[in-house]
């Protein structure tokens, strides 16, 4: 009886341990700002800029640049995915509804915004745990508006510090090299 009980208790652990680790951005499902589950595979084949955002940060005006970048390149197979986070000096204190209202009314944001997550620490979201451990791009998120440029294959191709403006030639020149070919 003890042997059967041990197998019943340990079997789920063995299954969890053998689950495949995410191989690309497109292996994740996240929650939208409206609370719906959203597989990131919806953007498979596109270039993607993943950004941790905040509404009360010195870099918050980058929302305007992110929207400009999105509108310029969206018809060429590009999107911005914003992940609000309250990890840095409580600069994203709002609820998801308040964040959405702020982004749409103040910056006319039309790119996808997701539910508030943690981008560092013990409660770090799995997506950010994956992003911050990718070879060549590993390291903690240091502040709001860090940017990861993801290729159409779902792999990180560049990482940009908060100071790098979304419309900077540093970012846009790299983006142009990975846009899907028509």
N, C-alpha and C positions, 0 to 999 in steps of 0.2 A: 504494500500500500504506500509506503514512504517513497519508493522509487517512482511510482505512477504520479504521486503528488509533486515530486520534484520536477518531473518532466513537464507536467501541466503548468507549473509556476515558471520554469525557465524557458519554455518554448517561445513565448512572446519576446523575451529578451534576445534570444538567438535570432529571431526574425528581424527585430529592430537593428541588431548589429550588422546584419548582412544587407540591409537596404542600401541601394546604390547612392553614393554621394552625388550631389548635383554636378553635372558636367558643364553646364552653361547657364547663362541668365534665363534662358527659356525653360529651365526645369523648375522654376519657382512659381508658386501661386501666392498672391498677396491680396490684401483687402483694399478695395477702392475707398476713396474719401466718403462714399455713400454707403459703405458697409457690405459691398458685394465681393464675392471671391472672384479674382481675376487672374487667370493663367498668363504669365508673361510670354508664353508661346504665341500669343496673339500678335506679337511684333517680330516673330521669327522671320529672318530674311531682310530685316531693316537695320539700319544703324540707329543706336539708342544712346542717349545721354542720361545717365542716372545721377540724380542730384539730391543730397539731403538739404532740406530747406528750413527756414524759420521766418516768422513774421515780424520779429522785433530785434533784428540784427542789423549791424552796419552794412551787411551785404544783401539785405532784403531787396534793395532796388534791382538786384540781378534778375528778379522775376521778369522785369521788362525786357532784359536782354535774352533771357531764356525763351520768352514768347516770340520775340523778333526772330531768333534762330529757328524756332519751331515753324513759324509761318514761312520763312524763307526756304526751308528744306523739306517740309512735310510731304510735298508732292513728288519728292525725289527719293522717298523711302527712308525717312528719318522721323524720330519722335524724341521728346523729352519725357522722362518719367520722374516726377517729384515725390520725394518721401519726407514729409515734415518730421522733425525730430526736436525734442526738448532737452537734448543732452548738454547744451552749452549755455550756462548762465540763465536757464529757464527762458530762453528767447522764443519758444514756441509753446506758450501756456494754454492756448485755446483748444476747444473741442474740434472735432473734425468739421462740424457744421460751421463753426466760427472761422476756421482756416479756409474752408472753401469760399465762404462769403468774402473774406478779406482778399483772397487771390483773384476772384472774379471781379469784384467791384473796384479794387484799387489798381490791379495790373491787367485786367481783361484776359486772364489766363484761360487758354483753351486746350492746353496739353493735359494729359492725365496726371491727376494728383491722387495720392494714395493715403490711406489712414496713417495717422501718426504712429511712428515706430521709434525704437531705440537703435542708434547706430554705433554704440560703443558700450562697453561694460558687460556685466554678467547677463543682462537681459537683451543683449544685442540681437536684432532680428536675423534669422538665418540668411537672408539675402546679403546683408552687410557682413556677416561672418564670412560668407563665400567671397564677396568682392574684396575684402581687406586681407585675404590670404592668397590671392592670385599671384603667381610667380611674376616678378618684375614690377608688380603694383601693390605689393603687400604693405601693411602698416595701418596703424590706427587712424581713424578720422580725427583730425585735429580741430575742426571748426565747422560751422554751417557753410553750405554751398561748395563742398568738395564735389568734384565731378568725375564720373567714370564714363569713358567713351567705349561703347560696346559695338563690335562688328556684327554684320548680318548673321554670322555663325554663332553668336551668343558669347563670344570671348572678349575679355577686356583687352583693348588695344592702346589705351592711354588713360592717364589719371591726371587731373588738374587740381591744383590748390584753389582755395577759396578766392584768392586774389586774382585769378585768371578770369577775366570777364567772358561771358558766354559768346559774345560776338568778336572776341579778340582774334587776330590772325593766327595766333598760336593754336587755338582750338579749331577754328573754321578750316584752316589749311589741313589739319589732320583729319577732320570730318570729311572733307572733300575726297580724300584718298580712299575712304571706306564705303562711300555711298553705293548702294546696289547699282549694278550696271543694267541699263534698260535693254 
